Amino acid sequence: METMQKVRESGLTPEQAIRELLTAPTAKRTAMLAALESARTNRPATLLLTPTEAARELRLSRQTIWRLSRQGVLKPVLIGSSTRYRRTEIEQLATQGLAKITGGVP
């Protein structure tokens, strides 16, 4: 994390940071890669996704997301006039598939 902060504070462009990473000695490169991985995996997960984000996560069209909502497979969260989907439900659909969620009913 310290390395990521140094990169941010240094004002390097992404291209310059990559070039520095590629030309750094092995020990420094290992530390930089570990910091990048930590920053990538430690970001807070969004609890709710827009229909577009849900479609992107599942690699489906938005129309399919709406259809799954109408069929009751996905249960939208309505906030005012905005529709959102729970990340946990999207992840469950992605990992277990439609058959397990619907009990094998198409």
VMD Tcl script that draws the C-alpha trace (Angstrom):
set ca {
  {0.00 0.00 0.00}
  {2.89 2.28 0.78}
  {4.20 1.79 -2.76}
  {0.80 2.65 -4.26}
  {0.68 5.82 -2.20}
  {4.17 6.76 -3.40}
  {3.11 6.24 -7.02}
  {0.03 8.42 -6.50}
  {2.04 11.12 -4.75}
  {4.78 11.06 -7.37}
  {2.36 12.23 -10.04}
  {3.41 9.54 -12.49}
  {1.14 8.79 -15.41}
  {-0.06 5.18 -15.66}
  {2.38 4.63 -18.55}
  {5.30 5.95 -16.49}
  {4.30 3.79 -13.52}
  {4.18 0.70 -15.75}
  {7.55 1.55 -17.26}
  {9.01 1.96 -13.76}
  {7.48 -1.35 -12.71}
  {8.96 -3.17 -15.70}
  {12.44 -1.73 -15.24}
  {12.59 -2.00 -11.44}
  {14.87 -4.49 -9.70}
  {13.21 -7.79 -8.80}
  {12.67 -7.01 -5.11}
  {11.11 -3.62 -5.84}
  {8.98 -5.12 -8.64}
  {7.70 -7.80 -6.27}
  {6.74 -5.17 -3.68}
  {5.03 -3.01 -6.30}
  {3.03 -5.95 -7.68}
  {1.99 -7.00 -4.17}
  {0.80 -3.44 -3.47}
  {-1.17 -3.35 -6.72}
  {-2.81 -6.69 -5.97}
  {-3.66 -5.58 -2.44}
  {-5.20 -2.36 -3.73}
  {-7.23 -4.31 -6.30}
  {-8.62 -6.89 -3.87}
  {-9.14 -4.65 -0.86}
  {-11.49 -2.17 -2.44}
  {-14.97 -2.16 -0.94}
  {-17.52 -4.10 -2.92}
  {-20.55 -2.20 -4.13}
  {-23.63 -3.60 -2.45}
  {-26.06 -2.62 -5.19}
  {-25.56 -2.68 -8.95}
  {-27.39 -0.85 -11.71}
  {-29.04 -3.01 -14.38}
  {-26.13 -2.17 -16.71}
  {-23.54 -3.15 -14.08}
  {-25.44 -6.38 -13.31}
  {-25.55 -7.21 -17.01}
  {-21.82 -6.53 -17.35}
  {-21.01 -8.74 -14.33}
  {-23.03 -11.63 -15.77}
  {-22.02 -10.92 -19.37}
  {-25.68 -10.72 -20.35}
  {-27.74 -8.03 -22.03}
  {-29.76 -5.53 -20.03}
  {-32.88 -6.97 -21.62}
  {-32.02 -10.38 -20.13}
  {-31.58 -8.77 -16.71}
  {-35.03 -7.17 -17.03}
  {-36.51 -10.50 -18.18}
  {-34.98 -12.33 -15.20}
  {-36.51 -9.64 -12.98}
  {-39.97 -10.08 -14.51}
  {-39.66 -13.86 -14.08}
  {-38.77 -13.39 -10.40}
  {-35.28 -14.87 -10.72}
  {-33.69 -11.56 -9.78}
  {-35.39 -9.37 -7.22}
  {-34.70 -5.69 -7.85}
  {-34.27 -3.14 -5.09}
  {-36.23 0.00 -5.89}
  {-34.84 3.27 -4.55}
  {-37.15 6.02 -5.68}
  {-37.36 5.52 -9.43}
  {-33.98 3.74 -9.59}
  {-33.65 -0.01 -9.96}
  {-30.69 -1.78 -8.39}
  {-29.69 -5.42 -7.87}
  {-27.94 -6.93 -4.86}
  {-24.36 -7.94 -5.66}
  {-24.77 -11.12 -3.59}
  {-27.74 -12.18 -5.73}
  {-25.83 -11.49 -8.95}
  {-22.82 -13.46 -7.65}
  {-25.10 -16.34 -6.62}
  {-26.63 -16.43 -10.09}
  {-23.16 -16.37 -11.65}
  {-21.76 -19.18 -9.50}
  {-24.75 -21.47 -9.07}
  {-26.55 -20.89 -12.33}
  {-30.20 -20.47 -13.07}
  {-31.23 -24.08 -12.33}
  {-30.14 -23.96 -8.68}
  {-31.82 -20.63 -8.01}
  {-35.14 -21.61 -9.61}
  {-35.03 -25.16 -8.29}
  {-34.53 -26.61 -11.75}
  {-37.65 -24.89 -13.17}
  {-36.87 -23.09 -16.45}
}
mol new
graphics top color blue
foreach p $ca { graphics top sphere $p radius 0.5 }
foreach p [lrange $ca 0 end-1] q [lrange $ca 1 end] { graphics top cylinder $p $q radius 0.2 }
display resetview
